[in-house]
Amino acid sequence: TRALDKLFIIHADHELNCSTATMRQIGSTLVDPYTAVAGAASALYGPLHGGANEAVLHMLEEIETVGNVPKFIEEVKAKKKKLMGFGHRIYKSYDPRAKILKQVSEEVFELLGRSPLMEVATELERVALKDKYFIDRQLYPNVDFYSGIIYKTMGFPTDMFPVLFTIPRVAGWLAHWREMMEEPDVKIFRPRQVYIGKRREKYVPVQDRAPPEGDIRGYTSGFSARRELSSSLFSQAKFGGTSVEGLSTPSPAQSLSIPKTAQRNKY
């Protein structure tokens, strides 16, 4: 519980990040806080926000062993791979929250045993912090680098990571919302957009327009595949314990005890 308390305190509030900005923007319409929190949670659910620590786990699992770290580092420098859990929009040095979580991870491992992924993470951090490529680009471990390993070691499934991120963030979101509501004259957020596109374009009828590049009609969240997989597994009578795209199927004991209505709405 002490480790969880530290994680929750660290995640409770962190300036005007994406989900907090969403909370304030929605709240500025004077809607109820429940609706504003729902919008902020939706922002946090995005792979680039609340899903970042899960991406770190996938990266470490892909590296697999300490011996593969040098090869992975070279692939990152060659822009063939992405280094997850390093770098931050605000911090241009070592994320102070990451330092605390590194200590927390040691406390957790002392009680529950050291995770093999932690060995890979430690070596990856050591090599990257000595490499001129990452130093020049101010790429240092951030809070997501260790939080996913800690949650996984504590027994939380990766599907729960966004939830574990949301629980403490709600306190921070509501603090921002309350601060805004205490202002004498709350004004709705209206960011200015500066148009930099083409000018003096002539109107072209829809049927005469060239098709747009790319197709976003079928776009799904980075987590949608996992939700679809979970739904299909829960609707089946047999569970073979296979793995699809690195996602393990739940055991019958985990799945069959869930009511059908809950199965459909699980994620």
N, C-alpha and C positions, 0 to 999 in steps of 0.2 A: 504493500500500500504506500510505503514511503516513496518508492520509485514512481508509482503512478501519480502521486501528489506532485512530484517535481515535474513530471511530464505535463500534467494539466496546468500547472502554474506557468510553465514556459510557453505553452500553446494558447493560453487564455487571451492574450492581446499582443499584437505586434504591429503597431503603427497603422497606416491606412492601406492594408493589403487588399487584394481583390474582393474577398468576401465581406470585409469590414466596410469597404467603400460601397458595396452593394447594399449592405444593411442601412447605411446612412442615406443612400440615394432613395431607396424604397421608403424608408422612414420619413423622408422629407415630404412625402405626399400626405402625411398625417394618417396613414393606414395604421391598423393595430399592429403591435409588436410581433404577434404570432406570424402574421403574413410576411413581415419584414425578415424575420428569422428564417422562414421557409425559403425566401429568395436568397438569403446569404448562404444557407446550407446548400442550395443548388449550385452556387458559385464554387463553394468549397469542394463539391463532389467532382469537379473537373480534374482530369489527369494532370494538368499543369499546376494545380493548386493543392488540393487535399490528397491527390494521388501520387505526389512526388516521392513519398517514403516507400510506397509499394514499388515504384519504378526502380528504386535503389536495390530492393531485394531481388528483383528480377535480374538486374545487372550483376549482382554478386553471385547469384545462382548460375548465371551464364559463365562467369569467370571460373567458378567451381573450386579451383585450388590456388594456393599461394604461388605456385610455380607458373601459373598462367598470367599473373599480373603484368610482368614486363611486356608480353605480347599484346595484352589488352591496351596498355598505355600507348604503345606504338600505333595501334589501330585508331585510338582516339586522336592522336596527333595527326594521323593521316586522314582524319575526318571520316573514317569507316565505321566508328562506333561513337556512342554518346556517353559522356561521363556524367552519371546522375548523382545528385547529392553534393555537387561542388558548385560554388559560385552563388552570388546573390545580387539582386537588383540594388540593394542598399549597402550591404557590407562589402567592402573591398579589401577586407582582411579576414582572418579566421572568425567565423560566426561565434560570438560569445556564448550563445545558447548551445552550440555544438560541443564546446568545452565542458559544459555542465553535463550534457547527456553522455559524453564519453565516460565521465566518472560514474554516472548512474548505471551505465551498461556494465561496468566492472562490479558494482554492487549486486546487480541482478545475476550476473554470471557466477558470482561467488556462492549464491544461494541455489541457483537452478542449473549450473553447469555452463561451461563456455560453448557458445555456438560456433560451429565450423565457419559459418559466414563471417563471424567477427574476426577470425584469423585473416580471411581474405580482405576484409574492410581495413584492418589495421595496416596490412602490407600495402594496400592500394593508397591509403592516406600517406604512408611513409615515403613511398616512391614519388607520388605526385607533388608533395611539398618540397621535394629536393630538385624537381625538374624545372629548368628555366622556362620551358614552354608554358607551364601552369602558373608559375610565379609571375611572369610578364603579363599574363592575362588576368591576374588577381583571382585565380580560381582556388578557393579554399573550402574545406568541408562546411556544409550548412546544417541546420537542425534536422533536415530530412535524412541525412547520411546515417545517423545512429538510431533515430526513433523507430524506424521499421524493424530493425534487428531486435531492439528491446521488446517491442510489442510481440513479435513472433516468438521470442524466447519465453515470454510470459504466458504464451499459449493462445493468444488472440489470433483468429484467422484473418487473412489479409482483407477479406470482405468487410471486416469490422473497422479497418483503419480509418476510413472517412468518418465513421461514427465516433471513434475515439478522439479524432481531431475536432469534431463538432461540439462534443460535450463541454470542454473547457472554453472553446471559442464563443459559445453562447453568452458566457459571462462577460467577455470582452465586447461582443456585439451590443448587448443590452446596456453596458456602460456608455458606449458611444451614443446609443439611441437616447438614453436618459439625458446625457449631456446636451444633446441637440434639442430635446423637448423642453429643456429648462431655459432655452433662449427665449427672450421676449417676443421675437418676431421670426418664427421659423419660415424660411423660404425654400421652395421646392428646388431641388438640384436641377440645373440646366446648363451642362457643360457646353462650351462653344465649339462648334465644328468648323474648321477652315477648309473650304473646298479647294483642292489643288488639281482637279481633273480638267478635261477638255472644256473649252468654251465655244459658244456660238455653234453648237451642234444643231443640226436640223432634225425635226421629228421624223422617225422612220416607223411605219406601221409594223405591228407585231409580226405579221406573216412574212414581212420582208427582212426581218432582222437576222443577222448571223447568229448561230447558236453560241451560247457563252462557253468559255473555256472551263472544262471541269464540270462536274455534276454533283451538287450538294443535296439533291433530293433524297439520296439514300444515306446521307451522313448520319453516323451514330456515335455516341460517346465512346471514349476509349474503354469504358467498362461494360458497354452493352453486350459484347460477346460473352462476358462472364455471366451476365444476367440471363442471356438467352440459353447458355449452357446449363445454368442452374435450373431454369424453368423446365427445360427438356428432360433433365435427369430426374426431377421430382415427379414428372408425369409418367415415368417409366416404371415398370414393375420390377425390373432387374437392374442391379448395379454391379458392374464388373470391375470397378476400381481402376478404370483406365484413365489416361491423361490426355486432354485435348489442349493444344497450345500452351502446355505447361501448367494446366489447371487440373488438379486431381479431383476425381469424383468423390462426393461424400459417401460415407458408409451407410448401409441400410439403417443402422441405429440412429444416425443423425437425421436421416431424411424421412423415413416412414412414419415417424412420430409426429410429423407436422401436418395439421389439417389441410385439406385440399385448398381451401380458400387462402390460407396463409402461404401455401406453396406458390400460388400464382402471384402473390403480392410480396414475396419474401424480399425481393430487391427493388 
